[in-house]
Amino acid sequence: MTIRLYDTSARQIRDFTPLTPGCVSIYLCGATVQAAPHIGHIRSGLNFDIMRRWFEYRGYDVTFVRNVTDIDDKIIRKSAEQGRPWWAIGYENEVAFNTAYDTLGCLRPTYEPRATGHVPEMIEMMRGLIDRGHAYAADGNVYFDVRSFPDYLQLSGQELDKLKQPSGEGETGKRDPRDFAMWKAAKEGEPSWETPWGRGRPGWHLECSAMAHKYLGERFDIHGGGVDLVFPHHENEIAQAKAYGDEFARYWAHNAWVTMSGEKMSKSLGNSVLVSEMVKRWRPIVLRYYLGTPHYRSMIEYSEEALREAESAFARIEGFVQRVVELAGGPVEPADEVPLAFAEAMDDDLGVPQALAIVHTTVRQGNSALTADDKEAAVARLAEVRAMLGVLGLDPLDEQWTGSGSERGEDLHGVVDSLVRMVLDQRQAARARKDYATADAIRDQLQQSGLAIEDTPSGPRWSLS
């Protein structure tokens, strides 16, 4: 068994060999908490949640670090616009992100450090880089000297002479316009911390280099994030960490965007779809299916139609699960192992679309077994389906979707179930007295209300259509 991953730095799929046998260390660039999350933000968390789950299924002990950027230009700008403390905006949106991750079934990270909690580590790294001749202080800022690091831009494949480095307001004193800020001099009214070079605040890139070093050491297995972070963020992380003396990440994995009308979903484009609003219209497990089942390196073009297709596809899986559970008279435990074809697909750069095809094939086989009244085969197929869905975080029988985290939804389902049962009893009574016109009218009215009614040997069953 060998897991293979596309490594951005190598520009090819590579066999994964961990630094420590049986262990995997992953650092994922998390949220910049200037606003509540849209589904484009959460896709990254979902993709790397599936990666983590697959490593754990394969027997690895996973250390998963996902940072929180709780101080940057955008947060400070929002603070000024709203007249609220920067830390209040950051915390409010950090809670919103964690709620979204939890709602869509992402496992909690091993560690989730905040940038503002690691200023001493940043100061230590800057001091080391200045001592080694890779950084310099100017006008209260601290800059990284990109020409001092010969391997700069290897990740993104750009040419230094053609580089246009993004710069922020107040970044004065640069020796070269392509040098980037690790520390920004304090401005009146903005948050700041004391350093040997004057008061100021972190640059965006420094925080991740410092936190990865603290929590994962001088070298670790996988660094992940959205493809939009390759430059400048990840490129600058590498420069800082390696110039400091770290080996840093051995594999680089990047997920693609969620787009609308061909453009990256973002706040600045005004085309974001907030998770908090989406889960009012779509069940969280359906939203996870929609965002998590395309290949992580493929763009997702958002549309209502695509979500409806995802909902229908997942409903077919759920319907099979429900029918077999009813036939078995209770829960069916997941199989100890997933089918070989599913495992091969997941081992090959997390080929979720190919793996999902195995899920649907197994569901069809299980439905055929149900039609043939082959209970043993149907139960066996369900056990396989549950094992596969568990790896994807999509098992509808898992506690994530049925337990305490869904109490409000379960209560509502119970209320609806009681009301629908009353109507179905009236329909059954109409059929018993051979008043088929009334029975059909009741069925049609339920369907118009968004409910699908299925007559089974054990009685009528309803579900959301």
N, C-alpha and C positions, 0 to 999 in steps of 0.2 A: 504494500500500500504506500503510494507516494502522492501527496497533495502537490499540485502544481498551480502556480499563481503568475499572473502577468505582472512583471516588474517594470514600472515606468522607467526606472533608471537604466535598465538593460534593454528596454523596448522589445521585450519578448517574454514568452511564458517560460518560467524556470521551475525546476524541482525545488520544493521547499525543504530545506534542511535547517532545523532549529539550532540555535546556539547551544542550548542545554537539552539533551535528549529527554523527550516526554514533556517539555515545557514550551510555551509560546508567549512571547511578550509583544503586546500591540499598543501603540500610541496613536490615538485618533484625535485630530483637530476638531474640537467641539464647537459650541455655539459662541458667537459674539452677541452678547445679550442686550442689544439696543432695542429690540422689538420682539413681539411674540412670534413663534415659529410658523412658517407656512410649510406645505408638504415638500417643497424643494429642500428646505433645511433638514427635515426629518428623514429624507431618503438616505442620506449618508449614515445616520445612526442605524437605520434598518438594515442596510447592506452589510455593515460591519457587525451587526448583531448576528446575522446569518453566518458570516465568516466565523465568528467566535463559537457559535453553536456547533458548526461543523468540526472545528478543531476539537471541541470538547467531546463530540460524538466519537471522534477518532482516537480518543483516549488522552489527549493533551491536557495538561494543567495550564490554564490560560490566565495571564495577568493582563487586564484590559484597562488602560488609562485613557480617559477622555476629559480634556481640559475645558475650562470655562474662561473665556476672555471677558472679564467684567470691568475693564477700563480700556478705552480707546477713543479715537476722535469722534466716532459716531455716537457713542454714549454721552460724551461731553456735549456734543451738539444738541442731542435730544434734551439733556438737562437744561441747557440754556433756553431752548424753545418752549419747554413745558414748565419752567420755573420750579423744577423738582430736583432733589439731590441726585447726583449721578449714581450713588450706591443704591438708592431706592429703585431707580429704573432698572439697574442691573439685576438686583435681587428679584424683583417682580417678574422679569422676563426669564431669569434662570428657573424660577418655579414653573413658569409656563412651558419651558422646554422640557423639564423633567416630567411634568404632567403628560405632555405629548408622547415622550418616550415610553412612559408607563402605560398609557392608554393604548398604544400600538404594540405593546408586548415586548419591548426591548428589555433585556436583562440589565440590571444595574451594573455600572462599571466597578472594577475592583477599587479604583481610586478616581476621584473627580476633582482635581485641584483647581483653585481659582488663581488667576494671574496676580491679584493684589495680595495674596497670601504668600508670595514667593519672591518679594523684592530682595531680600538678603541673598538668595541664590543668584538672582540676576546681577547684583552688584559684584558678587564673587566672580561670575563669568566675565563681566566687562573688565574687571581688574586683570584677570588672566590674559584676556585678549590684548589689552593695552600693553602689558608687560612683554607679550610675544611679538609686538609690532603689527598686530592685525587690526587694531582699533585706536582711535584717538578722540580726545575731548576738544570741543570748540564751542564757545559761547554758551556753555552749560549743557550742550548736547554731547552725546557720545555716538560716533559713527564707526561703522565697519569699513575698512579699506579694502574694497573688492579686488584691487590689483595685487594685494598681498597674498591672495589665495588663488593659485594657478588653476585649480579645478572648478572655479566658480562657473556656473551655468551649465554644468554637465547634465543635470537632471532635465532641464528644459531644452537643451540643445541650441540656445541662442548664442549670438556672437557679441562679445563685450563691446566692440567698437560701434555696434548698432543698437546697444541697449538704451532704453529709456526707463530709468528707475523712477517709480512713483515717489513723489515727495510731498510732505505735508507743510502746512503753514509754520513758519518759525524755524525751519531747518536751515539755519545759517552757519557759515563757517566750514562748509564742506571743502575738502581738498579736490574732490572730483565729484561732479554732479551725479555719478552713478553710485557713489557710496550711499549706504542706507543707514537710517537712524536706529540705534539700539535703545537710546535713552533720549527723551525730549525735555528740553529746559522748561522750567515752570513758567506758567503764565498766570496773571492775576485772576483770581476767582476759580482756577482749575485745581483739581487734586494734585498733590505732589508729595514726594518722599525725599528725605535727605540722603545724599550720596557724597563721596569724596569730590565729585565734580560739580556739586551744587544741587539744589532741589530740582526735582522734575518727576517724570512718570515714564513707565515702560513704553518702548516701541512695540509694535505688534509682534515682530518676529522673535525677539529675545525671549519672551515668556515661555514659548514652547521648547526652545533649546534647553533652557534652564530646568523646566519641569520634567522633561524627558530624562535629563541627566539625573535628577533627584530620585525619580520613582523607578526608572528602568536601568540606570547605570550608564557606563561609558559606551555600551553597545547593546542593541536589542534587535528583535527579529523584524517587525513590520511597522511601518509608519503609514497611516492612512489619512484620507481626506477627499474632498471634492476635487475634480479635475481643474477647477478654477484656482486652486491653491498651489499648483505646481510652480508658477511664478506670480508674484515674487516670494510668497510666504515660505514655501518648502525649500526653494533654492537658497533663501537667506538663512533658514534654519540650519541647513547643511553647512553653509559657510561658517557660521558661528560655532557650531558644535565641533566640526572637524578641525578648525583652526585652534580651538581650545584644547584639542587633544583627544576628543572622543572619536570612536569609530562610527557611532551613531547608528542609523537604521540600515539593515542589510537588504530589505525588500521595501519597495514603495508601491502602494496600492491606491488607486484613485477611482472613485465612482463618478459616473456622468450626471448630468443635470436633469431636472424636470423642466420642460419648456412649455411655453404657451405661444402659439403662433410663431414657432421657430426661434423664440428668444428665451434666454435663461430666465427662469422665474426668480424675481427679486423685488425687494421693496422699492428700489429706485425706479423700476419700470411700471410700478403701480399695478402689477398683474399677479400679485401673490394671492394664495388661497390658504387662509389660516387653518391650522389643524383644529383649533377649538370650534371653528364654524363647520368644517367638513364632517366632524364626528356627530354633529346634530342631524346631518342628512344621510350619512352612510355609517353603517356599523364599523367600529374600529377594526375588526378582523377582516372585513372586506377591504378597507383602506390599506391594511398591511399587505393583503394579497395583491392589490393593485400596484403598490410601490415596491414590494419586495420580490416579486416573481420575475420581472424582466432581468436580463443579465446586468450586473452592476456597472459594466462599462458601456451600456447602451443608453442612449437618451430616451426619456419618456416624454411623449408629447401629451400634455394634459387635455382631456376632453370629458364631458359628461358621458358621452357614448362609450368611451373606453372604460369608464368606471362602471357603467351598467353591464358591459360585457364581463368585467371582472366579477361583478356581483352574481351574474348568472352562472359563470363557471364555478365559483365557489359554492353556490347553492346546489349544484349537482353533486359536489363532494359531500356537503352537509346532508343532503337527502339520503345518500347511500349510508352514511354513518348512522343516521337516525333509524333507518329501516332495519339495519343489522342489529343495532342495540335493542330495538323492540323485539326482533326475532329471538335474540339470545336471552332476553329477559333481564338484561342488566349490562353493565359496562364490559367491554372487551379490552383487555390490556394490550398495549403496543407490543409488537414483536421485538425480540432482543436485537435483531439486526434489520437494517433496511435491505431491500432487494439489491442485488449486485449492480444492475444497470443504473439504479439511482445513485449508488455510491460512486460508480465510475464517472457519472456526470458531475457530481459535486467535487470529486477529486480534480477534475479538469477545469481549473480556474473558476470554481464555484459556478458550474453550469446549471443554474437554477431552472432556466426554461426547459432544458433537456430532462432534468430531474422531475420537473412538474409533469412532463409528458408521461413519465412512468407512473406518477400518481394517478393521472386520469385513465391510463390504460388499466391499472389495477382496479380502479373504481368500476370501469366497464365490465371487467371480469367478475367482480363481485356482484354487480347487478344481474349478470347472466346467471350466476349461481342462485341468486334470489328467485329469479324467474323459474329456474329448474328445481326449486325447493331443496337446494343443496345447502343446508345450514352450515355444515362443517367447512365447506369451501368459502362461503360468504364470510364466516367469522375469521377464517385465516386471512382473507383479503383485507378485512377491516384492520386486523392486527398490523399488517404491513403498511396500510394507509396511515394509521396513527403514528407508526414509527417514522415514516417519511415526513408527515406534516409536523411532527414534533421538532424535527431538525430545522424546519422552516419557521417555527413559531406560529403555526397555523392549525394546530390540533383543536377542533371545536370542543373536545371533551376535556381539554387541559384546564386546570384551575384558573389560569389567567383569564379565560373567557367564561368560566362557569362559577368561579369561587367568589371570595369576599370582594375582590376588585370589581365585580360586576353586580353588587347587591342591588343597586338602584334599578339597573336594567332587568335583573331577575324578578324584582318585585313587580315592575311594570309588566313583564311577560306573564306573571301569574295572574294579574288583574285582567289582562287581555284574554288570557286563556279561559278564565272563568266566564267572561262575557261571551266569547265565541262558543264555548261549550253549551251555553244556554240556547244560543241560536241553532247550533247543530242538533241539539236535542229536539227542537221544534221541527227541524228538517226531517229527522229520523221518524218523528211521530207522523208527519205528513206522508212519508213513504210507507209507513206501516199501514196507514188507512188508504193507500194507493192514490193519494192526492199528489200525483207527480208534478203537476203544474206548480203547486205551491212549493214543493221541494226544490224544483229547478229555479224558481224565482229567488228563494233564499240563497241558494248556491251562487246565482248570478250576482246578487247584491253583495255577498261577501267578496266575490272576486273583484267587483267594482271598487270595493274598499281597500284593495291591495292585498287580499288574502287568497292563497291557493288552497283548494280543498281536494284531498285525495281520499277516496274510499278504499279501505284496507280490510283484510279479514278480521282484524281486531277492532274495526270501527273507523269512523272518519278521522283524518288528521289534517291539521291546518299548518300553514307556514306562510311567511311573507313572500308574495309573488315578485 
